[in-house]
Amino acid sequence: MMQLQEIWAWFRSPIQFPGGISIEPLGVIELILLLVLLLWGARWLRRSTRILLSRRLDPALAYAISRIGYYVFLALGALIVLQTLGVNLSSLSILGGVVGVGLGFGLQNIFSNFASGLILLMERSIKVGDYIQIKENGPHGEVVHLGVRYTQVRSNDNVDYLIPNSQFVNGEVINWSLSDSTMRLHIPFRVPYGTDREALRELVIAAAKRSPHTLDVEGKKPGLWITAFGDAGYDCQMIVWVERDALMRPGGTQAEYHWLLADALERAGIEIPRPRQEISFAQPTAIQVEPNSRSSSST
């Protein structure tokens, strides 16, 4: 019985921390339980808010609001929990200053990514479901998650890229679906000189319309461009507009149009010219050597 009383007394004995903070071990247990409940409640609120808002708002906007509400709920809940346990929040200023200096040096990248994540959620320049590319030749794919520290981008090869949020704010990002869910594709090819250009235009447009991804509306119709006069023929481009489904798999979409175009050219008997080089060999010429003339001199 005495041991139980001693254990209980130890749980009720306050432990002093820097800054005049005293916490009982029992309060630490209560703090852990309350934080677990707080985390569970914040996740439940985020999930419920996203489901409710998705019925009336854009899914990306509903996701952004639910994430911001999640962070605000956690911050306010943590302050309320500490105040409920009797922690004097004003006494945390000294400890907070010491911790803040350490965080400023050691965790500045983490806080930079966190702030960048909040900027992305509020500006909505990058949203879940967007198809983006990092720089001109960088990785590209669909945004599947906007986290506190990083953004998860999934490529068409099912490869996940975890990109720090600060890279989206400070770096160059190509968002293929920011303001419009359509995109124009350029499929290059070459035909020999002398090809009937009007017939070629009709052939290319008919080949483009064989794909279900091709748009055929005012201002976004398939067409043919002649871009240059090459060494072996006309340098041409098939011009097609595609929607979001084809936009999110650009490699497969371009391969499909190349296939349709090659099939149409072969059926029409148009051979794609190859650069040719002519090499001529000059006939060797005989070199005439005049005999040395001998001069005689009389003495």
Buried (B, 14 or more C-beta within 10 A) or exposed (E): EEEEEEEEEEEEEEEEEEBEBBBBBBBEEBBEEBBEEBBEEBEEBBEEBBEEBBEEBEBBBBBBBBBBBBBEBBEEBBEEBBEEBEBEEEBBEEBEEEEEEEEEEEEEEBEBBBEBBBBBBEEBBBBBBBBBBBEEEBEBBBBEEBEEBBBBBBEBEEEEBEBBBBBBBEEEBEBBBBEEBBBEBEBEBBBBEEBEEEEBBEBBBEBBBBBEBBBEEEEBBBBBBEEEEBEBBBBBBBBBBBBBEBBBBBEEBBEBBBEBBEEBBEEBEBEBBEEEEEEEEEEEEEEEEEEEEEEEEEE
